[in-house]
């Protein structure tokens, strides 16, 4: 089993920044793609960003230029640097990781990001 441990959420003013972290631990051979999703009140969960072990990235169009995803393969950790935050970014942010050897997607418990209006 794999556990995803998230940190870095909190309350921030509009225009501010936060850096989220998510570390994978437990029993696994190799974590492949890792990413971030979010779910705002009254809305469906949406894709934010993902990154491959080689460092290739994909972003949601609404987050391009403001959010940056990165990873440390040795630590099996993924990061999300969030800049120029807007009240519309308020959501629960979820970490996701794919363990290819067992073909499972793992999810964190979510971390609350609140941008004051």
Biotite code that builds the C-alpha atoms (Angstrom):
import biotite.structure as struc

atoms = struc.array([
    struc.Atom([0.000, 0.000, 0.000], chain_id="A", res_id=1, res_name="UNK", atom_name="CA", element="C"),
    struc.Atom([1.012, 3.590, -0.606], chain_id="A", res_id=2, res_name="UNK", atom_name="CA", element="C"),
    struc.Atom([0.315, 6.557, 1.619], chain_id="A", res_id=3, res_name="UNK", atom_name="CA", element="C"),
    struc.Atom([0.341, 10.113, 0.313], chain_id="A", res_id=4, res_name="UNK", atom_name="CA", element="C"),
    struc.Atom([1.106, 12.777, 2.897], chain_id="A", res_id=5, res_name="UNK", atom_name="CA", element="C"),
    struc.Atom([0.250, 16.341, 1.952], chain_id="A", res_id=6, res_name="UNK", atom_name="CA", element="C"),
    struc.Atom([1.318, 19.586, 3.539], chain_id="A", res_id=7, res_name="UNK", atom_name="CA", element="C"),
    struc.Atom([1.448, 23.307, 2.823], chain_id="A", res_id=8, res_name="UNK", atom_name="CA", element="C"),
    struc.Atom([-2.201, 24.280, 2.661], chain_id="A", res_id=9, res_name="UNK", atom_name="CA", element="C"),
    struc.Atom([-3.605, 27.197, 4.556], chain_id="A", res_id=10, res_name="UNK", atom_name="CA", element="C"),
    struc.Atom([-5.048, 30.687, 4.392], chain_id="A", res_id=11, res_name="UNK", atom_name="CA", element="C"),
    struc.Atom([-3.513, 33.268, 2.075], chain_id="A", res_id=12, res_name="UNK", atom_name="CA", element="C"),
    struc.Atom([-4.447, 36.706, 0.767], chain_id="A", res_id=13, res_name="UNK", atom_name="CA", element="C"),
    struc.Atom([-5.237, 37.305, -2.910], chain_id="A", res_id=14, res_name="UNK", atom_name="CA", element="C"),
    struc.Atom([-2.007, 37.672, -4.846], chain_id="A", res_id=15, res_name="UNK", atom_name="CA", element="C"),
    struc.Atom([-0.106, 35.587, -2.332], chain_id="A", res_id=16, res_name="UNK", atom_name="CA", element="C"),
    struc.Atom([1.694, 32.284, -2.721], chain_id="A", res_id=17, res_name="UNK", atom_name="CA", element="C"),
    struc.Atom([1.651, 28.804, -1.259], chain_id="A", res_id=18, res_name="UNK", atom_name="CA", element="C"),
    struc.Atom([3.734, 25.715, -1.873], chain_id="A", res_id=19, res_name="UNK", atom_name="CA", element="C"),
    struc.Atom([2.073, 22.335, -1.483], chain_id="A", res_id=20, res_name="UNK", atom_name="CA", element="C"),
    struc.Atom([4.040, 19.137, -0.930], chain_id="A", res_id=21, res_name="UNK", atom_name="CA", element="C"),
    struc.Atom([3.009, 15.495, -1.230], chain_id="A", res_id=22, res_name="UNK", atom_name="CA", element="C"),
    struc.Atom([5.271, 12.597, -0.323], chain_id="A", res_id=23, res_name="UNK", atom_name="CA", element="C"),
    struc.Atom([4.551, 8.968, -1.194], chain_id="A", res_id=24, res_name="UNK", atom_name="CA", element="C"),
    struc.Atom([5.543, 6.301, 1.302], chain_id="A", res_id=25, res_name="UNK", atom_name="CA", element="C"),
    struc.Atom([4.797, 2.634, 1.900], chain_id="A", res_id=26, res_name="UNK", atom_name="CA", element="C"),
    struc.Atom([5.159, -0.514, -0.173], chain_id="A", res_id=27, res_name="UNK", atom_name="CA", element="C"),
    struc.Atom([5.796, 0.109, -3.851], chain_id="A", res_id=28, res_name="UNK", atom_name="CA", element="C"),
    struc.Atom([8.358, -0.428, -6.584], chain_id="A", res_id=29, res_name="UNK", atom_name="CA", element="C"),
    struc.Atom([8.111, 2.823, -8.440], chain_id="A", res_id=30, res_name="UNK", atom_name="CA", element="C"),
    struc.Atom([5.752, 5.750, -8.470], chain_id="A", res_id=31, res_name="UNK", atom_name="CA", element="C"),
    struc.Atom([5.097, 6.987, -11.978], chain_id="A", res_id=32, res_name="UNK", atom_name="CA", element="C"),
    struc.Atom([3.087, 10.112, -12.774], chain_id="A", res_id=33, res_name="UNK", atom_name="CA", element="C"),
    struc.Atom([2.147, 12.365, -9.884], chain_id="A", res_id=34, res_name="UNK", atom_name="CA", element="C"),
    struc.Atom([-0.268, 15.231, -9.927], chain_id="A", res_id=35, res_name="UNK", atom_name="CA", element="C"),
    struc.Atom([-2.671, 17.600, -8.259], chain_id="A", res_id=36, res_name="UNK", atom_name="CA", element="C"),
    struc.Atom([-6.432, 17.985, -8.456], chain_id="A", res_id=37, res_name="UNK", atom_name="CA", element="C"),
    struc.Atom([-8.773, 20.314, -6.652], chain_id="A", res_id=38, res_name="UNK", atom_name="CA", element="C"),
    struc.Atom([-12.424, 20.536, -5.737], chain_id="A", res_id=39, res_name="UNK", atom_name="CA", element="C"),
    struc.Atom([-14.138, 23.809, -4.933], chain_id="A", res_id=40, res_name="UNK", atom_name="CA", element="C"),
    struc.Atom([-17.464, 24.057, -3.096], chain_id="A", res_id=41, res_name="UNK", atom_name="CA", element="C"),
    struc.Atom([-20.329, 23.081, -5.371], chain_id="A", res_id=42, res_name="UNK", atom_name="CA", element="C"),
    struc.Atom([-18.038, 22.014, -8.195], chain_id="A", res_id=43, res_name="UNK", atom_name="CA", element="C"),
    struc.Atom([-16.622, 18.771, -9.528], chain_id="A", res_id=44, res_name="UNK", atom_name="CA", element="C"),
    struc.Atom([-13.048, 17.736, -8.917], chain_id="A", res_id=45, res_name="UNK", atom_name="CA", element="C"),
    struc.Atom([-10.819, 19.200, -11.611], chain_id="A", res_id=46, res_name="UNK", atom_name="CA", element="C"),
    struc.Atom([-7.354, 18.543, -12.936], chain_id="A", res_id=47, res_name="UNK", atom_name="CA", element="C"),
    struc.Atom([-4.659, 21.030, -11.929], chain_id="A", res_id=48, res_name="UNK", atom_name="CA", element="C"),
    struc.Atom([-1.303, 19.632, -13.040], chain_id="A", res_id=49, res_name="UNK", atom_name="CA", element="C"),
    struc.Atom([0.685, 16.429, -13.414], chain_id="A", res_id=50, res_name="UNK", atom_name="CA", element="C"),
    struc.Atom([4.317, 15.491, -13.919], chain_id="A", res_id=51, res_name="UNK", atom_name="CA", element="C"),
    struc.Atom([6.129, 12.396, -15.189], chain_id="A", res_id=52, res_name="UNK", atom_name="CA", element="C"),
    struc.Atom([9.277, 10.914, -13.629], chain_id="A", res_id=53, res_name="UNK", atom_name="CA", element="C"),
    struc.Atom([11.242, 12.529, -16.464], chain_id="A", res_id=54, res_name="UNK", atom_name="CA", element="C"),
    struc.Atom([9.859, 15.940, -15.577], chain_id="A", res_id=55, res_name="UNK", atom_name="CA", element="C"),
    struc.Atom([7.354, 16.450, -18.375], chain_id="A", res_id=56, res_name="UNK", atom_name="CA", element="C"),
    struc.Atom([4.399, 18.496, -17.204], chain_id="A", res_id=57, res_name="UNK", atom_name="CA", element="C"),
    struc.Atom([0.795, 19.210, -18.076], chain_id="A", res_id=58, res_name="UNK", atom_name="CA", element="C"),
    struc.Atom([-1.315, 22.041, -16.693], chain_id="A", res_id=59, res_name="UNK", atom_name="CA", element="C"),
    struc.Atom([-4.910, 23.078, -16.732], chain_id="A", res_id=60, res_name="UNK", atom_name="CA", element="C"),
    struc.Atom([-5.250, 26.160, -18.927], chain_id="A", res_id=61, res_name="UNK", atom_name="CA", element="C"),
    struc.Atom([-6.624, 28.220, -16.048], chain_id="A", res_id=62, res_name="UNK", atom_name="CA", element="C"),
    struc.Atom([-3.495, 27.603, -13.970], chain_id="A", res_id=63, res_name="UNK", atom_name="CA", element="C"),
    struc.Atom([-0.819, 28.112, -16.632], chain_id="A", res_id=64, res_name="UNK", atom_name="CA", element="C"),
    struc.Atom([1.651, 30.841, -15.728], chain_id="A", res_id=65, res_name="UNK", atom_name="CA", element="C"),
    struc.Atom([0.654, 30.869, -12.053], chain_id="A", res_id=66, res_name="UNK", atom_name="CA", element="C"),
    struc.Atom([1.180, 27.305, -10.848], chain_id="A", res_id=67, res_name="UNK", atom_name="CA", element="C"),
    struc.Atom([4.326, 25.210, -11.219], chain_id="A", res_id=68, res_name="UNK", atom_name="CA", element="C"),
    struc.Atom([4.547, 21.481, -10.554], chain_id="A", res_id=69, res_name="UNK", atom_name="CA", element="C"),
    struc.Atom([7.852, 19.777, -9.774], chain_id="A", res_id=70, res_name="UNK", atom_name="CA", element="C"),
    struc.Atom([9.093, 16.566, -8.181], chain_id="A", res_id=71, res_name="UNK", atom_name="CA", element="C"),
    struc.Atom([11.983, 14.904, -6.409], chain_id="A", res_id=72, res_name="UNK", atom_name="CA", element="C"),
    struc.Atom([12.154, 11.314, -7.628], chain_id="A", res_id=73, res_name="UNK", atom_name="CA", element="C"),
    struc.Atom([14.551, 10.232, -4.885], chain_id="A", res_id=74, res_name="UNK", atom_name="CA", element="C"),
    struc.Atom([12.010, 11.324, -2.285], chain_id="A", res_id=75, res_name="UNK", atom_name="CA", element="C"),
    struc.Atom([8.912, 10.349, -4.274], chain_id="A", res_id=76, res_name="UNK", atom_name="CA", element="C"),
    struc.Atom([7.622, 13.802, -3.567], chain_id="A", res_id=77, res_name="UNK", atom_name="CA", element="C"),
    struc.Atom([5.651, 16.184, -5.758], chain_id="A", res_id=78, res_name="UNK", atom_name="CA", element="C"),
    struc.Atom([5.283, 19.925, -5.219], chain_id="A", res_id=79, res_name="UNK", atom_name="CA", element="C"),
    struc.Atom([2.879, 22.568, -6.399], chain_id="A", res_id=80, res_name="UNK", atom_name="CA", element="C"),
    struc.Atom([4.063, 26.168, -6.265], chain_id="A", res_id=81, res_name="UNK", atom_name="CA", element="C"),
    struc.Atom([1.043, 28.456, -6.433], chain_id="A", res_id=82, res_name="UNK", atom_name="CA", element="C"),
    struc.Atom([1.565, 32.145, -7.157], chain_id="A", res_id=83, res_name="UNK", atom_name="CA", element="C"),
    struc.Atom([-0.799, 35.050, -7.775], chain_id="A", res_id=84, res_name="UNK", atom_name="CA", element="C"),
    struc.Atom([-3.550, 33.235, -5.947], chain_id="A", res_id=85, res_name="UNK", atom_name="CA", element="C"),
    struc.Atom([-7.144, 34.274, -6.510], chain_id="A", res_id=86, res_name="UNK", atom_name="CA", element="C"),
    struc.Atom([-10.267, 33.732, -4.403], chain_id="A", res_id=87, res_name="UNK", atom_name="CA", element="C"),
    struc.Atom([-11.433, 31.351, -7.135], chain_id="A", res_id=88, res_name="UNK", atom_name="CA", element="C"),
    struc.Atom([-8.487, 29.090, -6.263], chain_id="A", res_id=89, res_name="UNK", atom_name="CA", element="C"),
    struc.Atom([-10.098, 28.285, -2.922], chain_id="A", res_id=90, res_name="UNK", atom_name="CA", element="C"),
    struc.Atom([-10.569, 24.518, -2.860], chain_id="A", res_id=91, res_name="UNK", atom_name="CA", element="C"),
    struc.Atom([-9.468, 21.259, -1.354], chain_id="A", res_id=92, res_name="UNK", atom_name="CA", element="C"),
    struc.Atom([-6.326, 20.183, -3.186], chain_id="A", res_id=93, res_name="UNK", atom_name="CA", element="C"),
    struc.Atom([-5.687, 16.467, -3.635], chain_id="A", res_id=94, res_name="UNK", atom_name="CA", element="C"),
    struc.Atom([-2.423, 14.725, -4.432], chain_id="A", res_id=95, res_name="UNK", atom_name="CA", element="C"),
    struc.Atom([-2.474, 11.794, -6.855], chain_id="A", res_id=96, res_name="UNK", atom_name="CA", element="C"),
    struc.Atom([0.159, 9.176, -7.676], chain_id="A", res_id=97, res_name="UNK", atom_name="CA", element="C"),
    struc.Atom([0.217, 6.180, -10.003], chain_id="A", res_id=98, res_name="UNK", atom_name="CA", element="C"),
    struc.Atom([2.003, 2.979, -8.959], chain_id="A", res_id=99, res_name="UNK", atom_name="CA", element="C"),
    struc.Atom([2.571, 1.175, -12.237], chain_id="A", res_id=100, res_name="UNK", atom_name="CA", element="C"),
    struc.Atom([3.496, -2.247, -10.815], chain_id="A", res_id=101, res_name="UNK", atom_name="CA", element="C"),
    struc.Atom([0.006, -2.715, -9.379], chain_id="A", res_id=102, res_name="UNK", atom_name="CA", element="C"),
    struc.Atom([-1.809, -0.327, -11.733], chain_id="A", res_id=103, res_name="UNK", atom_name="CA", element="C"),
    struc.Atom([-3.285, 1.700, -8.889], chain_id="A", res_id=104, res_name="UNK", atom_name="CA", element="C"),
    struc.Atom([-3.971, 5.385, -8.508], chain_id="A", res_id=105, res_name="UNK", atom_name="CA", element="C"),
    struc.Atom([-3.447, 6.600, -4.950], chain_id="A", res_id=106, res_name="UNK", atom_name="CA", element="C"),
    struc.Atom([-4.964, 9.716, -3.442], chain_id="A", res_id=107, res_name="UNK", atom_name="CA", element="C"),
    struc.Atom([-4.133, 11.891, -0.497], chain_id="A", res_id=108, res_name="UNK", atom_name="CA", element="C"),
    struc.Atom([-6.715, 13.078, 1.995], chain_id="A", res_id=109, res_name="UNK", atom_name="CA", element="C"),
    struc.Atom([-6.686, 16.595, 0.621], chain_id="A", res_id=110, res_name="UNK", atom_name="CA", element="C"),
    struc.Atom([-5.442, 19.879, 1.997], chain_id="A", res_id=111, res_name="UNK", atom_name="CA", element="C"),
    struc.Atom([-7.513, 23.040, 2.263], chain_id="A", res_id=112, res_name="UNK", atom_name="CA", element="C"),
    struc.Atom([-6.359, 26.147, 0.421], chain_id="A", res_id=113, res_name="UNK", atom_name="CA", element="C"),
    struc.Atom([-8.329, 29.287, 1.234], chain_id="A", res_id=114, res_name="UNK", atom_name="CA", element="C"),
    struc.Atom([-7.719, 32.590, -0.546], chain_id="A", res_id=115, res_name="UNK", atom_name="CA", element="C"),
    struc.Atom([-9.441, 35.440, 1.249], chain_id="A", res_id=116, res_name="UNK", atom_name="CA", element="C"),
    struc.Atom([-11.662, 37.776, -0.722], chain_id="A", res_id=117, res_name="UNK", atom_name="CA", element="C"),
])
